[in-house]
Amino acid sequence: MNVAPSASGVADRRAATLAMACLGVFVAYLPVTTVAVSLPAIQAALGASTAQLSWVQDAFVLPMAAFILTAGVFGDVHGRKKVFQAGLLFTAAGSAVALAAQSIQVLWIGQALAGLGAAALLPTTLALISHAVPDHRERGKFIGLWATSLLLALAVGPLIAGVILRHADWRWIYLLAIPVSLIAAAVAARLLTDSRAPHGRRLDWPGQITAALAITALVYGVIEGGAGSFTEVRVLVALVVAVAGAVGFVLAERRGDSPMLDLTLFRSRAFTATTLVAMITFMALIGFFFLLSLYFGLVQRLDTLEAGWRLLMVTGAAIVAGAPVGRLMHRVPARALITAGLLVVSGSLASLTTLDADTSFVSIAWRLALLGLGMGCVLTPMTATAVGSVPHHLAGMAAAGNNAFRQVGGALGPAVLGTLLTTRALGTFPSHLTDAGITGATRQGIVDTAESGGLGAVAQMNLGPVTGQALGAVGDAFLDGLRLCLTVAALLALLAALVSVVLLRGPRTPSPSTVAASGAATTTAAVPAGAPADAAASGVPADATASGDSGASGEQARATGARP
């Protein structure tokens, strides 16, 4: 019997699948970090306000949060390979639009298209691996390489952007993704084997429409309310639409035959706890990274490459913490690890409230490293608990749902903290100008410019001999807002720790396969722009479906009578 060719063919197929999945997730996350550290350059070039900068990031994160569940269902129904290729094409198209952008609005469109591409790539890359590697023990190694590729994008993105911005216009940070995406899509057409879910799933249009409406309206209302007033008609309408969309989503998922998120998952205290922890934590962290990039640019006046090296402190520490935490999960309860990690995160954020314009790299570095270590203690057990607390056939949906709520928190972070920053900084800016000796018509003109275009617009003014004093006042006002936001972020992390203590009492011990998979895809929380981190989906037990697919329908749950 000729076994060797068959074994060789399987190995080749797995190698091709792994290579394409790793390339896909790298492409998906590269815009996240390159854009995050380029925000000061984008603001200076396009004259964007802080609220408009919030939309640069949220234009990417919102489609991920709103469509990641639907992309998984599309792959189950129409084939993962097709959705994977579509994701690459959307990424290339978004990068091309951003590369040609001459206004902040066009940049938003490019970011949104790239976000749609990321929403398609993240679930399908994992589903392709699950299909190609049915054995959960072997799959853990593949998922580990997938997670490494994701973290590699987060790590090298700031450095790539820094090198480009030292020698060229900010738009060129989008160039690399275009040829890589197009080549990957062409190679995938030849090398990838398509797959679908073995159990019948259907597209959940009512759930998708109401979810997208609720998320988009909520973030729009928060950003625009902070930029103007929460009593404006358009802001009030947006918030009402958000509430109506959320209610509509709940009704659609309860009544639908094939919901994209089975609400019976929330009967599990552990799943509910980890979902809330994920959303609250990412709201704090992604908002923090949004502010940190502005601090490096506006206050410390570092270039993008220098800022990128500093952001690596968080990602590097998170990676270092991941492996030992994965081993500790066999001996230490998940609640203890998650709570301890969140307390460390809260403490590190609180310690950063002492930042000023002269804070040294060494002083900032140890606090950022502490933040990364704290997140390294949170992500792996949180992921394993989320998917290990529900029946195996719902594990894929639990992982996707947990990740979707992370992205919602990631979208709200820059919106909420950006609003607080703007309000506080503009409130104290006039007094800082007075303290700097700038008074009269000059002071009023600077204040008017800041109120209409943000603090960054002041740097573009021709102020002659008072330029230095004005920029010093900008830095002082920004620090006022930054300290308030860091305090709020620390309190959010503390709230997440409280949720962990209250709801994770006596959590169900994750299965060995869950721990292995989630341990491999550890700390992807340290994402400057929300991202984002989709490693949660890697915690899918191998036997969630007959072929190891990453999704399962609520229809199956009702058919088997299973409940979390």
N, C-alpha and C positions, 0 to 999 in steps of 0.2 A: 504494500500500500504506500503510495507516494505522499507522505505527510509533509515533507520539508517545504515544497512550494506553497502549500496552504499556510503553514506557520510563517513563512517568509512574507506572504501576502498580507497576513494579519498584522505582522510587525510593521510593514511599510505603511499600511493604512493608519495604524495608531500613530506612527511617527509623523505622518502628514497631517493628521488631525490635530495632534499636539502643537506642531509648528504653526498651523493656521490659527488655532485658538489663541496661542500666546501672542502672535502677531496682531490678531484682532483686538485683544484686550489692551495691548500696548498702544495701538492706534486710537482706541476709544478714550484712553486716559491721558494721552500726551497733551491735548489742548487744555486740560484742566490746569496743569501746573505751569505751562508756558504762559497762559493768560494771567494766572494769579499774580505772578511776579512782574508782569508787564503793565499792571494797572496804572502806576504813576505815569509811565510813558504814554499810554493810551489817553489818560486824562489830559496831559499836557498837549498832545497832538490834536485832539478833537475838542478840547475845551469842555469836557464832560463834567457834570456835577457829581457829587457823591451818590445821589439817587440814581443817576444814569449809569454810573459804574456798577451799582448793585445789579442793575438789569443786565449788564454784560455777563456777569456770572450766572444770574438766575435764568437768563435766556438759554443757557446750556443745561442747568440742573433741572429746570421745570419739565422739559420733555422727557428727561430720564425718569423723574418721579412719576409723571403722569402716564407714561407709555411702556414702562419696563414690564409690567404684568401682561399687557396686551401683546407685546412683542413675543413673550414666551408662549402665549396661546397661539399666535400666528405661526410660530415655528412648529408647534405641536400639530396644527391643522394642515398647513401648507408645505411644511418641510423646513428644517433648520438651516440647510445649506442656502436656500433662497433668501431667508431672512438675514443670514450672515452676510451674504453678498450685498443685499440691499443696505445693510448697516454700513458697510464699507463705502458704498456709493454715496450715501447721505453724508458721511464724514468728509469725503473728498469734495462734494458739492459745497458743504458748509465752509470748509477751509478756503475754497476758491472764492466764495462770496466775501469772506472776511479779508482775504488777501487783497481784494479790490476795493474794500470799503473806504469811502471818503467821508463818511458821517457815522455818528454813533448808532443811528437807526439801522443802517445797512449792516453794521457789525453785529447788532442784535440778531438780525435775520441769519447771518452766517453761523453764529453761536447756536441758534435754535436748530438749524439743520444738522449741525454736528452733534447736538444733544439727542436728536432723534436717531442718529447713527449709533451713538453710544447705547441708547435704550435697546436697540436691536442687537447689538453685538454682545452685550454682557450676558443675558440669559442664554443666547444661542451658543456661545463659545463653551459654556459649561455643559449644556445639553449635548453638544456634539461629543465632548469628552466622555460624558456618562454613557452615551450610546456605544462609543468605540471601545470602552473599557468597562465591561459589566462587573468585574470583580472589584469590590470596594477597597480591598487592601492595596491592589495595584493602582487603582484609580487615585488613591491618596497621593501617590508620587506625582502623577500627572497634574493633579490640581495644585500641588505645591509649586510646580514649575509655572503653571498658569498664574498663580498669585505672585510669584517672583517677577513675572513679566509686567504685571500691573504695578507693583512697587517700583520696578525699574523705570517705568514711564513717569511715575511721580518723582523719582529721584533725579532723573536726567533732564526732565522738562525745564526746570528753572535754569539749569546750566546751559542748555541749548539756547533758551531765550536770552540769557545773559550775554553769551558770545555774539549772538545775532545783533542785539541792541547796541553793542559796543561798536559795531561796524556798519549797521544798516538800519532802515526804518522798521518800526515795530511790526508792520504788516507781514514782514517776511518770516515771522515766527510760525505762520500757518503753512508755509511752503512745503515742508517735509511731509506732512500728512497726505498731500495730494498724490504724488507718485507712489508712495508706499501703499495707500489704500487701493489705488487703481491696479497696481501690480498684484496685490494680494487677492483682489476680486477675480482677476484673470486666472491666477494660479489655482484658486479655490474651485473654479469651474472645472478644472481638470483633475485635481487631486482629491477633493473632499467627497465622501460618500454621504448622500442625503439620508435623513431619517425623520420619522414622525412619531407621535405618541401612539402606543399600541391601543390605548383606550380612547373612545370617541370623545372629543372635546369640540365645543362650538364657540364661536366668537361672541363675547359678551358686550355688545354695542351699548346697551343702556348703562352698564357699569362703567365702561370706558368713557363715554361722553360725560356722565355726571362727575366722575373722578377728575378728569381733566379740567372741567369747568370749575369745580370747587377749589382745586389746588391753584390754578392760574388766577382766579378772582381773589383768593385770599392773599397771595403774594403781591398782586397788583395793588390791592387796597392798602396793605401795610407800607409798601414802598412809597406810593403816591401820597398817602396820608402823612407820612413822615416828612416828605419833601414840601408839602403844602399844609393842608389841614384835614383832620379826620372828620370835620363837619361838612366838607365839600360834597356836593350831590354825587359826583362820579365815584368818590371814595365810599360813601355810604351804600350806593348801589352795588359796588363791587363786593363789599362785605356781606350784604344781603344775598347776593348771588352765590357767594361762597357757602353760606349756611344752607341755602336751598339746594345747592349741588351736593353737599355732604349728606343731607337728609335723603335726597334722591338716590345717591349711591347706596346708602344703607337699604332703602326699600328695594332697589333693583337687585342687590345681591341676595337679599332674603327671599325674593320671589322668583329669581331666575333659575332655570333648569341646569345651567352650566356656568355658575359664577366664576369670575376670575379670582375672587378672594372669598372663600367660604367663611362666613362670619362665625360659624361654630368654632373656628380656631380660637376665638377669644374666650371660650369657656375654660380654656387652660390658663390658670393664673401665671404660669411660667412664661407662656407665649405672650400674654398681655404685658407682663413685666418687661420682658426683653424688647418688645416692640416700643413701649414707652421710653425705656432707657435709650434705645437707639435713636429715636426721634429727638429727645431732649438733648442728648449728648452731641449729636451732630449739629443741632441748632447752635449750641455753644461753640463747638470747634470750628465749623466752617465759617461762622461769623467772625471768630477770632482770627483765622488766617486771612480773611478779607481785610480786616483792620491792620494786621501785622504787616502785610505788604505795603499798605499806605503809610504806616509808621516808618518803615525803612526808607521809603521814597521821599515823603514830605518832611519828616522831622529829622532823620539822620542823613538824608540826602545821599543814600547809597545808590550805586547803579544796580541794575538787575542781576548781574552775576554775583555781586557781593551779597545781595539779599537771598539769592538762590542757595548759596553755601550755608547761610544761617538756617534756612528752612529745612535743610537736610538733617539738622540736629534732631528734629522730631521724628522724621521717617526712619532714620538710622536707629534711634533708640527703640522705636516701636518694633522694628525687625529683630533687634537683639533680644527683646523681652519675649517675643513670640514663642521660641522653642522651649525655654524652661517652663513657661506658663502652660503650654500644651502637655508637658509631663506632669505638672502639679495637679492638673484636673483629675487625675486618677486618685488623688489623695486628699485634695482640698475641695470643699463644697463650692459650687459655682457662685453662690450668693456671696461667699467670703471674698473670692477673687474679684468679682465685679464691683462689689462695694469698696474694697480696698483700692482698686484701681481708680474708681471715680473720686474717692477722697484725695488721692494723689493728684489727679487732674485738677480738682477744685483748688487744692493748695498751691499748685504751680501757677494757675491762672491768677489767684489772689496775689501771689508773690510778684507777678509782673506789673501790678498796679503802681509799683515804685519806679517804673521806667521814666526816663527823661531824655532829653536830646543828647546828653553826653554818656549815656550808659554804654559800657564797653561790651565788646563781643563776648568776652569770657563771662561777664555777669549775666548776659542774656542767654548764653549757650547752655549753662547748667540748668537753667529753668526750663528751657525748651526741651532739653533731654529728659528732664523729670516728667514733663508733659507726655512725651512719647512713651516713656516707661509705664506711666499710668494707663495709657490707652492700650499698651501691649498686654496689660492684665485684664482688660475689659473685653476686647473684641473676640478672642477665641472662646472663652466660656459663654459669652452672650450668644454667639452664633450656635454653638453646640446645644445650648439650652433651648433656643428658639425652635430648632428642628427636632430635638430629642424629646420635647414635651407634648408632641402630638402623634397620632397614629402614623406609621411609616408611609402609608399611601398618600398622606397629606403633607409629608415633610417638604417636598419640593415647593408646594404652594406656600407653606409656612416660611421657608427661606426667602422666596420672592416677595412675600408680603412684608417681612421684616425689613428687607432691603428697600422696598418702596417707601416705607415710613422713614427710613434713614434719609432718603433723598428729599422727602418733604421737609424734614428738619433742616437738611442742608440748604434747601431753597429759602427757608424762613430765616436762617441765621444771618446772612448778609442783609436781608430786608429789615429785620428787627433791630439788629445792632447798628446797621448803617443809619437807620432813623434816629436812634438814640445818640449816635456820634454827631450827626448833623445838628440836631436840636441843641445839644449841650455845647458844642464848639461854637456855633453861631451866637449862642446866648452870652458866652464869655469873651468873644473876640473883641467887641468894642472896648471893653475895659483893659484888655491886654494892649491894644493900640495906644490907649491913653497912657498906660504905664510906660510904654516905649517912647513916649514923647511926641506921638503923632496926634494932632488935634485939628479942629476946624474942618474946612472943606475937604482937605486931603483925607482925614479920618473918615468922613462920611462917604466919600467916593469909594474908599477901600471897602467899607462895610457893605455898601450897595452892591459892589462887584461880588463879594463873598456870598451875599444872600441870593443873588441871581445865578451865579455860576459855581458856587462852592468855594471852599478855601483854596483849592488848587488853582483857581482862576487868578488869585492874587499874585501868584508867582509869574504870571504872564504880563502883569501890568508894568508899565514904564514909570517907576517911582523915583528915579534919580537918587539923590543922596539918602533918602529914607528907605531904600530897598531893604537893607539889612535889618533895620528895626521892624519893618512890616513882616518880613519872612520869619523873624523871631517870634512875633506875635501870632503868626499862623501856627507855628510849631507849638507854642504854649496853649493856644485854644484847642488844637487837635489833641494834645495830651490830656486836657480836661475831659474831652469826650471819650478818649481811649480808656482812661481810668474808670470812668463810669461803665463803659461797655465790658471791661475786664471784670469788674465787680459783678455785673449781671451774669456774665458767662460762668464765673466761679459759682454763683448761686444756682445756676441751672445745673451744673455738674453735681452740686450738693443735693439738689432736688432729685436728680436721677439716682443718686446713691440711696436716698430715702425710699424711692420707689422699689429699688432692689431689695432693701431690708424688709419692707412691708409685704411685697408680693412674692418674693422668691423664698418664702419659708418652706424648708424641706423640699427643694426642687427635685424632680425626677432625675436620676442619674442618666446622662446621655449614653447612648450605646457606643461600644468601641468604634464602630465604623463612623459614627458621627464625629466622635472626638478626633479620629485620625484625619478625616477630611477637613474639619474646621480648623484643626491645628495647623494644617498645611497652608491654609489661606488666611493667615493670622492678621496682623494689624494693618489693615488698609484704611484705618480711620484717619491717619495723618495725611489728609488730602487738603491742600490749600483751597481748593475750590469746590468742595462738595462732591465731592464726591464720592463722595463718593465712594464709596468703597463697596464693591459688590462681592466681597469675599464671603458674605453670609450665604450666598447661594451655593457655596462649595460644601456646605455642611449637609448635603443631601445623602441620606443613607442609601447604600447601594441597591437595596431591595425595595426602594420606594415604588418601583413599577417592575414589570417583568423584564424589561430591557434596560433598567437603570435610568430611565428618563427622569428629567428634573421636575416635571410637573405632574399634578394629579388633579382631577376635577372634583368639584363638590358633588357632582352627580354620583361618583363612585362612593363618596362618603355616605350619601343617603341610601344607596343600594345595599351597602354592607352594614348599615346601622352604626357605623363607628362614630365615636365622639371623643374629642380631646379630654 
